């Protein structure tokens, strides 16, 4: 099958066009192909699939084989792939995910190819039980959480994926050690993605992320959205204003409103190849 190696500011996945041809056992395939030494390498695989309720459907599998409900950087690349392959036309499309239907708007380069994508990510979920977590209440903001003997102040946000945001210097964290402790903490029955965030200026955040099932990644779209929402909830930033989130792979622009969260960022095709499956 032909594959497309794509990334959203360094958050790289292996994409397959499954609009006409299906893959068997994509979870096991994700574990195999994501290996950066012996196979293609990536944070997982993403399938572009047909949908009865949207222009197309996205299925995303982490490097450990688990299926993710949503991927912010991935959905931008899905939209670009669908547009570049001619499955959609115009400057918008809808994508079905396990977290609902998302609407995308395309921005083009001088050659008419999709360069950036703005995604309506939907409303942020703040209720403790809906994250899901063991925390009670309609929101969990600056709450204490003991992780391996250290108490952190955490803010919980779900953007289709569950996130635990900690305002601490991201460069001062041993993420390899600490991230896995957060991911598998008993407070989070479905595991958790964790962001360590520093307020670096007016409406500017610096972030590192530990993703459940993948470890540290160059970027995380839903994590950037969650960090911006958490920054507003903690009084560091304002609603309805563009917040720049700087990740290892680049910047994302986030706007948190009363009705939804908008994310804008690049979608890049790295190369195309063929692999025998």
N, C-alpha and C positions, 0 to 999 in steps of 0.2 A: 504493500500500500504506500501511496504517497503521504508524506507527513510535512507539516509546516512548523518549523521552529520559530516561535514568536515570543515577544516579551513586552511587558508593560513596565517601563523603567527598571529593568533587570529581573523582574519576577517572571521567570521563563518557564514555559510549558511546551509540550509536544502536542500539536493540534492535528486532528484527523477529520477529514470531510466525510461524515457519515450520513449525508443527506440521501444517498442512494445505496450505500454499502455499509453494513453494520460490523462492528467489532465484537468478538466473543471474549468474555471474561476481561473487561477493561481494567479491573482492579489489579489483577495479577500482571497484566501488561504494563500498568503504571509502575509497579515495583521494579520490573525488569528494565524498562526503557529509561527510567529516571536516573539510573546509575551513571555517574559522570566519568567513570573510568573505563567501563566495559561496553557501554551502549551509547545512546544519544546524549543523555544527560538533561535534567530539568527538575523543576519542582513538582512535576506530575504530568498527567496527560489531560487534555480537554477535547471533547467530542462536539463537533457541530452537527446537530441532528434536526430532522424535520419536527414540526410542531403543528398540532391542530388548533392551537389557540394564540399563536404568535407567528412572527415571520420565521423564526427558527428556535431551536432549543439548545441549551448548553448543559453538558454533563461534565463534571470535573472530578478527577481522582488524584488524591495526594500521592506523594512518593511512597507512602507506606501501604498504598492500595485502598485506603478508605475513601468513600465518596463524600465530597464536600457539597454543602447546600448552596454556596455562593462564592464567587471569586471576583473581586472588583477589578483587578488588573486583567484577569482572564476574560471577563465579559467584554471589555473594550476590544481585545484582540479577536474575540468571536465575532463581534460586529464588523470589524475591519475585514476579517476573512470572508464573511458572508457577502459583504459589499464588493470586495475585490473579485470574488468568484462569480458575481452576477446573480446571487440568490435574492438580493434585495437591490432596489434602486433608490435614487433620491438621497436626501441627507438625514433621514431618520430610519430606525427600525425597532422592532420589539423582539425581546429574547425571553423565552420561557426558562425559568430556573426552578430549583426545588424551594426557593424562597419567594416565588411569585414571578410575575412578568415585569421586566424592566424595559424602560424606554431609553433609547440611545440617540444622540445627535452627533453627526459626523462633521469634522472639519478637515479640509483637503489641502494637500500640498500643491505645488505648481504643476505637477504632472497629473493631477486629478485623483491621486491615491489618498486614502484615509490616513491622516497623520495623527490627529487627536480625536478623542471621543469624550463627550459629556454624557454621564449616566445619571438618570433619576433613580437613586438607590432606594427610595421609599422612606417611610418613617423609621426613626430609631426606636428600638424596643428597650425600655429601661427597667421594667418590672423584674425584680430579683428572681421570681420563680420562672419567668419566661425566658431568661437568659439561655439555658436554665442554670440555677445555682441554689444553694441552701439559704441564701439571704432572703429576708422578707422585705415587703414594702414595695411601693410603686416605683421607687428608684433606689439605686445603691450608689451613693456619691461620697467619696472620701471616707470609705468604711475600712475599719481595721481587718487585716487578714494575716494570720500567722503562717508563714511558709518556711518550713525547715528551721524553725527557731527564730526567725526574723519577722517582725510585724511591719507590714506594708499598708499604706493607705491606698485603697483601690476604688475605681469607678467602673461599673459594669455597663456595657452597651452591646446590644446585638444589632448587627446590620445584615441579618440573614445568617451570619456566623457569630458565635459568641466571643466577646472580647473583654479582657480585663486590662484596664489602663492604669499605669502607675506613673505618677509624676516624679521622676528621679533622673539623674544624669545618665543617659543611655550609654555613655562611654565608660562609666564607672561600674557597669554591671558585668559579671561573668555570666553571659547569656547562655552559654552552653550548659552550665551547671544549674543556673536559676530558672531558666525557661522551662526545662523539663519538670521541675518541681511544681511550677504553676500549672503547667498543662495537665498534670495528673493529680492535682490537689483534690481531696475528697469533697470540697465545696462545689465542684463542677462535675456533675454526673456524666456529661458528654464531653469532658475535657474542655480546654479553653485555649484561645489565642491570647497572647500577652504582649502589650506594648509598653515600653519604657520611654517616657516622653519628657523633653525639656522645652520650656517656653523660651525661645531664643530671640524674640523680638515682638513687636506689635503684630498680632495675627500671624505669627510664624512659630512653628513647632519643629523640633528635631526628634526623630523617632527611630527606634530599632524594634524589631518584631520577632517573636518566637511563635511560629505557627504550629498548631497541633497537626501531627502527621507529617510535617516537613522540616521542622527545626527552624533555625534562623534563615530568613530569605532576604533578598535585596530590597523587596518592597511588598506591601500588602495593601490593596485598595480598601477593603472593608475595615482594615485596621487603621488606616489613615482617617477614614470617616469616623470611626469610633473615637479616635484620639481628638478630633476636632469637636465632636459632640461633648466629650468629657471636659475639654478645655472650656467650653461654654458653660457647662454645668458647674464647674469649679470657679467660674468668674475670671478666667484668664483671657477669654475672647468673647466676642459678641455674636449673637444670632444675626442672620441676614447679611453677614460680611464675609468676604472671601478670606479663607484661612489657608496659608501655604504650609504644607507638611513636607518636610525634607526627610527623605529616606536614603538608605545607602545607594540606591539606584537612580535617584532623581527626585523631582518634586511633583506633588499632586495638589490641585486646587480644590478645596472643599468649601461648600456653603451649606450651613445648617439653618433650616427655616422651621416654622411651626408645622408645616405639612410634610416636608421631605428633606432629604440630604442629597445635594448634587456633588458629583465627583467629576473632575476633568483632568485628563492626562493623556500621555502618548500611547500609541499602539504601534508596535514595530515588528515587521517581518525580518527575521535574521537570515534564514535560508530555507530552501525546500530540498527534500531528499526522498529516497525510497528505501523501504525496509521490508524484508520478508518476515511475515508473522506466522 
